[in-house]
Amino acid sequence: MGMKHQWGLIAPEDRREMSQAIVGELLERAPSVEFSLTLKALHQVWQSIDQQIEQLEVQWKQQAPQTGSIRATTLSGCDHG
């Protein structure tokens, strides 16, 4: 398996979508402490963004019924023609 892509950590023929599992694999083979620290920091940012997205999705689902009723009320008062 010719691991020559970038720093030799990902094979050029590897077509998997980046995932938390792949980051774990990369950390296991990190060529240096600096690389490992950088990858860990970026992984934490990724996890934080994922958590924020989950929170937003929950808020949007809670707001959706309210938004629909507000829109219906607003549009019912409009004269469309």
N, CA, C and O atoms as CSV, one atom per row, in Angstrom:
chain,resi,resn,atom,element,x,y,z
A,1,MET,N,N,0.855,-1.179,0.000
A,1,MET,CA,C,0.000,0.000,0.000
A,1,MET,C,C,0.892,1.230,0.000
A,1,MET,O,O,1.382,1.625,1.058
A,2,GLY,N,N,1.111,1.833,-1.129
A,2,GLY,CA,C,2.034,2.950,-1.267
A,2,GLY,C,C,1.571,4.208,-0.545
A,2,GLY,O,O,0.832,5.016,-1.108
A,3,MET,N,N,2.000,4.373,0.684
A,3,MET,CA,C,1.594,5.523,1.494
A,3,MET,C,C,2.503,6.710,1.188
A,3,MET,O,O,3.439,6.977,1.941
A,4,LYS,N,N,2.244,7.417,0.103
A,4,LYS,CA,C,3.098,8.528,-0.282
A,4,LYS,C,C,2.348,9.843,-0.314
A,4,LYS,O,O,2.947,10.896,-0.535
A,5,HIS,N,N,1.074,9.795,-0.102
A,5,HIS,CA,C,0.275,11.014,-0.173
A,5,HIS,C,C,0.580,11.907,1.023
A,5,HIS,O,O,0.582,11.460,2.169
A,6,GLN,N,N,0.832,13.158,0.735
A,6,GLN,CA,C,1.122,14.169,1.753
A,6,GLN,C,C,2.300,13.711,2.604
A,6,GLN,O,O,3.422,13.682,2.100
A,7,TRP,N,N,2.102,13.360,3.839
A,7,TRP,CA,C,3.207,12.954,4.716
A,7,TRP,C,C,3.318,11.446,4.803
A,7,TRP,O,O,3.931,10.917,5.730
A,8,GLY,N,N,2.737,10.758,3.853
A,8,GLY,CA,C,2.804,9.313,3.869
A,8,GLY,C,C,1.798,8.677,4.804
A,8,GLY,O,O,1.933,7.500,5.142
A,9,LEU,N,N,0.801,9.416,5.227
A,9,LEU,CA,C,-0.175,8.890,6.179
A,9,LEU,C,C,-1.446,8.401,5.507
A,9,LEU,O,O,-2.165,7.571,6.063
A,10,ILE,N,N,-1.726,8.908,4.318
A,10,ILE,CA,C,-2.932,8.520,3.587
A,10,ILE,C,C,-2.492,8.051,2.203
A,10,ILE,O,O,-1.796,8.762,1.479
A,11,ALA,N,N,-2.909,6.857,1.860
A,11,ALA,CA,C,-2.559,6.323,0.542
A,11,ALA,C,C,-3.280,7.127,-0.537
A,11,ALA,O,O,-4.430,7.519,-0.340
A,12,PRO,N,N,-2.633,7.379,-1.667
A,12,PRO,CA,C,-3.272,8.160,-2.728
A,12,PRO,C,C,-4.551,7.519,-3.249
A,12,PRO,O,O,-5.436,8.218,-3.742
A,13,GLU,N,N,-4.658,6.197,-3.147
A,13,GLU,CA,C,-5.865,5.525,-3.625
A,13,GLU,C,C,-6.976,5.467,-2.567
A,13,GLU,O,O,-8.069,4.972,-2.842
A,14,ASP,N,N,-6.699,5.967,-1.368
A,14,ASP,CA,C,-7.701,5.976,-0.290
A,14,ASP,C,C,-8.751,7.030,-0.607
A,14,ASP,O,O,-8.451,8.224,-0.619
A,15,ARG,N,N,-9.960,6.601,-0.859
A,15,ARG,CA,C,-11.045,7.504,-1.273
A,15,ARG,C,C,-12.107,7.676,-0.186
A,15,ARG,O,O,-13.203,8.168,-0.454
A,16,ARG,N,N,-11.775,7.270,1.038
A,16,ARG,CA,C,-12.739,7.428,2.122
A,16,ARG,C,C,-12.949,8.914,2.416
A,16,ARG,O,O,-12.041,9.732,2.267
A,17,GLU,N,N,-14.167,9.236,2.835
A,17,GLU,CA,C,-14.464,10.601,3.263
A,17,GLU,C,C,-13.841,10.796,4.643
A,17,GLU,O,O,-13.852,9.885,5.471
A,18,MET,N,N,-13.303,11.976,4.881
A,18,MET,CA,C,-12.669,12.253,6.157
A,18,MET,C,C,-13.678,12.039,7.273
A,18,MET,O,O,-14.835,12.443,7.162
A,19,SER,N,N,-13.228,11.396,8.354
A,19,SER,CA,C,-14.110,11.087,9.471
A,19,SER,C,C,-13.312,11.139,10.771
A,19,SER,O,O,-12.085,11.233,10.774
A,20,GLN,N,N,-14.050,11.074,11.865
A,20,GLN,CA,C,-13.407,11.056,13.179
A,20,GLN,C,C,-12.506,9.815,13.289
A,20,GLN,O,O,-11.428,9.881,13.879
A,21,ALA,N,N,-12.949,8.694,12.724
A,21,ALA,CA,C,-12.165,7.455,12.777
A,21,ALA,C,C,-10.841,7.604,12.035
A,21,ALA,O,O,-9.802,7.139,12.504
A,22,ILE,N,N,-10.884,8.249,10.886
A,22,ILE,CA,C,-9.645,8.444,10.120
A,22,ILE,C,C,-8.686,9.346,10.883
A,22,ILE,O,O,-7.477,9.117,10.869
A,23,VAL,N,N,-9.210,10.363,11.543
A,23,VAL,CA,C,-8.338,11.233,12.354
A,23,VAL,C,C,-7.651,10.400,13.430
A,23,VAL,O,O,-6.464,10.582,13.702
A,24,GLY,N,N,-8.399,9.487,14.037
A,24,GLY,CA,C,-7.801,8.594,15.039
A,24,GLY,C,C,-6.675,7.756,14.454
A,24,GLY,O,O,-5.628,7.580,15.077
A,25,GLU,N,N,-6.901,7.243,13.250
A,25,GLU,CA,C,-5.857,6.463,12.568
A,25,GLU,C,C,-4.624,7.328,12.309
A,25,GLU,O,O,-3.493,6.881,12.498
A,26,LEU,N,N,-4.849,8.554,11.881
A,26,LEU,CA,C,-3.726,9.451,11.595
A,26,LEU,C,C,-2.944,9.766,12.864
A,26,LEU,O,O,-1.715,9.840,12.846
A,27,LEU,N,N,-3.662,9.950,13.952
A,27,LEU,CA,C,-2.990,10.233,15.219
A,27,LEU,C,C,-2.107,9.066,15.659
A,27,LEU,O,O,-1.036,9.271,16.231
A,28,GLU,N,N,-2.561,7.844,15.390
A,28,GLU,CA,C,-1.769,6.658,15.738
A,28,GLU,C,C,-0.455,6.615,14.963
A,28,GLU,O,O,0.541,6.077,15.447
A,29,ARG,N,N,-0.456,7.184,13.758
A,29,ARG,CA,C,0.738,7.134,12.903
A,29,ARG,C,C,1.422,8.493,12.768
A,29,ARG,O,O,2.247,8.686,11.876
A,30,ALA,N,N,1.088,9.418,13.638
A,30,ALA,CA,C,1.644,10.769,13.539
A,30,ALA,C,C,3.173,10.716,13.534
A,30,ALA,O,O,3.783,10.096,14.405
A,31,PRO,N,N,3.784,11.372,12.547
A,31,PRO,CA,C,5.239,11.296,12.408
A,31,PRO,C,C,6.003,12.148,13.409
A,31,PRO,O,O,7.212,11.974,13.567
A,32,SER,N,N,5.318,13.072,14.093
A,32,SER,CA,C,6.026,13.928,15.044
A,32,SER,C,C,5.056,14.423,16.109
A,32,SER,O,O,3.839,14.369,15.939
A,33,VAL,N,N,5.613,14.899,17.192
A,33,VAL,CA,C,4.808,15.468,18.275
A,33,VAL,C,C,4.076,16.704,17.777
A,33,VAL,O,O,2.908,16.911,18.106
A,34,GLU,N,N,4.749,17.516,16.992
A,34,GLU,CA,C,4.137,18.741,16.478
A,34,GLU,C,C,2.922,18.422,15.599
A,34,GLU,O,O,1.875,19.061,15.707
A,35,PHE,N,N,3.083,17.432,14.738
A,35,PHE,CA,C,1.969,17.037,13.871
A,35,PHE,C,C,0.806,16.531,14.717
A,35,PHE,O,O,-0.346,16.889,14.475
A,36,SER,N,N,1.106,15.711,15.694
A,36,SER,CA,C,0.086,15.158,16.571
A,36,SER,C,C,-0.654,16.268,17.317
A,36,SER,O,O,-1.882,16.241,17.402
A,37,LEU,N,N,0.074,17.236,17.853
A,37,LEU,CA,C,-0.558,18.349,18.572
A,37,LEU,C,C,-1.452,19.172,17.655
A,37,LEU,O,O,-2.549,19.576,18.041
A,38,THR,N,N,-0.978,19.416,16.445
A,38,THR,CA,C,-1.767,20.181,15.476
A,38,THR,C,C,-3.026,19.426,15.093
A,38,THR,O,O,-4.111,20.004,15.053
A,39,LEU,N,N,-2.887,18.136,14.811
A,39,LEU,CA,C,-4.031,17.324,14.431
A,39,LEU,C,C,-5.052,17.236,15.572
A,39,LEU,O,O,-6.258,17.300,15.335
A,40,LYS,N,N,-4.567,17.090,16.802
A,40,LYS,CA,C,-5.469,17.049,17.955
A,40,LYS,C,C,-6.230,18.362,18.100
A,40,LYS,O,O,-7.428,18.362,18.384
A,41,ALA,N,N,-5.532,19.488,17.905
A,41,ALA,CA,C,-6.181,20.799,18.012
A,41,ALA,C,C,-7.258,20.959,16.943
A,41,ALA,O,O,-8.359,21.427,17.232
A,42,LEU,N,N,-6.940,20.573,15.718
A,42,LEU,CA,C,-7.916,20.668,14.629
A,42,LEU,C,C,-9.097,19.713,14.863
A,42,LEU,O,O,-10.240,20.036,14.540
A,43,HIS,N,N,-8.808,18.551,15.419
A,43,HIS,CA,C,-9.863,17.590,15.725
A,43,HIS,C,C,-10.815,18.153,16.783
A,43,HIS,O,O,-12.027,17.965,16.690
A,44,GLN,N,N,-10.277,18.832,17.770
A,44,GLN,CA,C,-11.117,19.451,18.798
A,44,GLN,C,C,-11.996,20.548,18.201
A,44,GLN,O,O,-13.156,20.690,18.587
A,45,VAL,N,N,-11.454,21.319,17.267
A,45,VAL,CA,C,-12.252,22.348,16.583
A,45,VAL,C,C,-13.382,21.680,15.812
A,45,VAL,O,O,-14.524,22.137,15.863
A,46,TRP,N,N,-13.074,20.608,15.104
A,46,TRP,CA,C,-14.080,19.867,14.333
A,46,TRP,C,C,-15.188,19.361,15.257
A,46,TRP,O,O,-16.370,19.507,14.947
A,47,GLN,N,N,-14.807,18.765,16.392
A,47,GLN,CA,C,-15.797,18.257,17.340
A,47,GLN,C,C,-16.658,19.399,17.885
A,47,GLN,O,O,-17.868,19.242,18.044
A,48,SER,N,N,-16.049,20.524,18.166
A,48,SER,CA,C,-16.785,21.680,18.672
A,48,SER,C,C,-17.796,22.185,17.646
A,48,SER,O,O,-18.929,22.515,17.997
A,49,ILE,N,N,-17.394,22.245,16.401
A,49,ILE,CA,C,-18.297,22.680,15.326
A,49,ILE,C,C,-19.450,21.685,15.178
A,49,ILE,O,O,-20.599,22.087,15.001
A,50,ASP,N,N,-19.146,20.395,15.250
A,50,ASP,CA,C,-20.205,19.380,15.180
A,50,ASP,C,C,-21.221,19.573,16.303
A,50,ASP,O,O,-22.426,19.460,16.077
A,51,GLN,N,N,-20.740,19.864,17.509
A,51,GLN,CA,C,-21.639,20.088,18.649
A,51,GLN,C,C,-22.498,21.331,18.426
A,51,GLN,O,O,-23.692,21.326,18.728
A,52,GLN,N,N,-21.897,22.386,17.904
A,52,GLN,CA,C,-22.648,23.605,17.632
A,52,GLN,C,C,-23.719,23.370,16.568
A,52,GLN,O,O,-24.830,23.890,16.679
A,53,ILE,N,N,-23.393,22.597,15.547
A,53,ILE,CA,C,-24.362,22.284,14.503
A,53,ILE,C,C,-25.526,21.500,15.102
A,53,ILE,O,O,-26.684,21.778,14.790
A,54,GLU,N,N,-25.229,20.524,15.958
A,54,GLU,CA,C,-26.291,19.752,16.602
A,54,GLU,C,C,-27.207,20.657,17.424
A,54,GLU,O,O,-28.427,20.497,17.394
A,55,GLN,N,N,-26.624,21.609,18.160
A,55,GLN,CA,C,-27.418,22.533,18.962
A,55,GLN,C,C,-28.302,23.411,18.071
A,55,GLN,O,O,-29.465,23.655,18.390
A,56,LEU,N,N,-27.751,23.876,16.969
A,56,LEU,CA,C,-28.536,24.690,16.032
A,56,LEU,C,C,-29.693,23.895,15.442
A,56,LEU,O,O,-30.801,24.413,15.305
A,57,GLU,N,N,-29.440,22.650,15.096
A,57,GLU,CA,C,-30.499,21.814,14.526
A,57,GLU,C,C,-31.635,21.618,15.521
A,57,GLU,O,O,-32.804,21.629,15.137
A,58,VAL,N,N,-31.301,21.441,16.791
A,58,VAL,CA,C,-32.325,21.300,17.827
A,58,VAL,C,C,-33.139,22.590,17.916
A,58,VAL,O,O,-34.368,22.548,17.973
A,59,GLN,N,N,-32.454,23.735,17.928
A,59,GLN,CA,C,-33.146,25.021,17.998
A,59,GLN,C,C,-34.039,25.233,16.788
A,59,GLN,O,O,-35.166,25.707,16.933
A,60,TRP,N,N,-33.563,24.894,15.603
A,60,TRP,CA,C,-34.346,25.077,14.376
A,60,TRP,C,C,-35.604,24.215,14.408
A,60,TRP,O,O,-36.678,24.655,13.998
A,61,LYS,N,N,-35.462,22.973,14.902
A,61,LYS,CA,C,-36.621,22.088,14.981
A,61,LYS,C,C,-37.654,22.634,15.960
A,61,LYS,O,O,-38.859,22.508,15.739
A,62,GLN,N,N,-37.172,23.244,17.048
A,62,GLN,CA,C,-38.087,23.816,18.025
A,62,GLN,C,C,-38.767,25.073,17.477
A,62,GLN,O,O,-39.924,25.345,17.796
A,63,GLN,N,N,-38.052,25.831,16.658
A,63,GLN,CA,C,-38.582,27.079,16.114
A,63,GLN,C,C,-39.466,26.859,14.892
A,63,GLN,O,O,-40.299,27.709,14.578
A,64,ALA,N,N,-39.303,25.750,14.207
A,64,ALA,CA,C,-40.037,25.515,12.960
A,64,ALA,C,C,-41.548,25.636,13.132
A,64,ALA,O,O,-42.185,26.325,12.334
A,65,PRO,N,N,-42.151,24.998,14.136
A,65,PRO,CA,C,-43.607,25.151,14.287
A,65,PRO,C,C,-44.011,26.600,14.566
A,65,PRO,O,O,-45.032,27.071,14.066
A,66,GLN,N,N,-43.219,27.293,15.352
A,66,GLN,CA,C,-43.507,28.696,15.664
A,66,GLN,C,C,-43.401,29.553,14.416
A,66,GLN,O,O,-44.255,30.405,14.167
A,67,THR,N,N,-42.361,29.331,13.635
A,67,THR,CA,C,-42.151,30.108,12.416
A,67,THR,C,C,-43.296,29.876,11.445
A,67,THR,O,O,-43.770,30.817,10.809
A,68,GLY,N,N,-43.745,28.634,11.324
A,68,GLY,CA,C,-44.854,28.319,10.432
A,68,GLY,C,C,-46.126,29.032,10.835
A,68,GLY,O,O,-46.836,29.553,9.974
A,69,SER,N,N,-46.436,29.070,12.138
A,69,SER,CA,C,-47.660,29.727,12.590
A,69,SER,C,C,-47.551,31.240,12.450
A,69,SER,O,O,-48.541,31.905,12.143
A,70,ILE,N,N,-46.377,31.786,12.668
A,70,ILE,CA,C,-46.173,33.234,12.499
A,70,ILE,C,C,-46.353,33.595,11.034
A,70,ILE,O,O,-47.017,34.578,10.707
A,71,ARG,N,N,-45.754,32.790,10.143
A,71,ARG,CA,C,-45.857,33.043,8.707
A,71,ARG,C,C,-47.315,32.950,8.262
A,71,ARG,O,O,-47.774,33.788,7.486
A,72,ALA,N,N,-48.046,31.947,8.740
A,72,ALA,CA,C,-49.442,31.774,8.358
A,72,ALA,C,C,-50.262,32.970,8.847
A,72,ALA,O,O,-51.112,33.478,8.115
A,73,THR,N,N,-50.018,33.412,10.051
A,73,THR,CA,C,-50.748,34.553,10.622
A,73,THR,C,C,-50.443,35.813,9.833
A,73,THR,O,O,-51.344,36.591,9.517
A,74,THR,N,N,-49.173,36.012,9.514
A,74,THR,CA,C,-48.741,37.202,8.785
A,74,THR,C,C,-49.345,37.218,7.384
A,74,THR,O,O,-49.853,38.245,6.933
A,75,LEU,N,N,-49.288,36.078,6.699
A,75,LEU,CA,C,-49.796,36.016,5.333
A,75,LEU,C,C,-51.319,36.077,5.284
A,75,LEU,O,O,-51.882,36.553,4.298
A,76,SER,N,N,-51.991,35.609,6.321
A,76,SER,CA,C,-53.463,35.642,6.317
A,76,SER,C,C,-53.969,37.084,6.385
A,76,SER,O,O,-55.084,37.370,5.949
A,77,GLY,N,N,-53.171,37.974,6.919
A,77,GLY,CA,C,-53.576,39.383,7.011
A,77,GLY,C,C,-53.230,40.177,5.777
A,77,GLY,O,O,-53.580,41.354,5.692
A,78,CYS,N,N,-52.554,39.574,4.816
A,78,CYS,CA,C,-52.157,40.279,3.612
A,78,CYS,C,C,-53.229,40.171,2.536
A,78,CYS,O,O,-53.892,39.141,2.404
A,79,ASP,N,N,-53.389,41.230,1.779
A,79,ASP,CA,C,-54.300,41.204,0.641
A,79,ASP,C,C,-53.463,40.868,-0.578
A,79,ASP,O,O,-52.623,41.668,-0.989
A,80,HIS,N,N,-53.676,39.711,-1.156
A,80,HIS,CA,C,-52.861,39.243,-2.296
A,80,HIS,C,C,-53.569,39.470,-3.625
A,80,HIS,O,O,-53.548,38.595,-4.491
A,81,GLY,N,N,-54.166,40.579,-3.792
A,81,GLY,CA,C,-54.645,40.754,-5.115
A,81,GLY,C,C,-55.923,41.335,-5.300
A,81,GLY,O,O,-56.368,41.501,-6.435
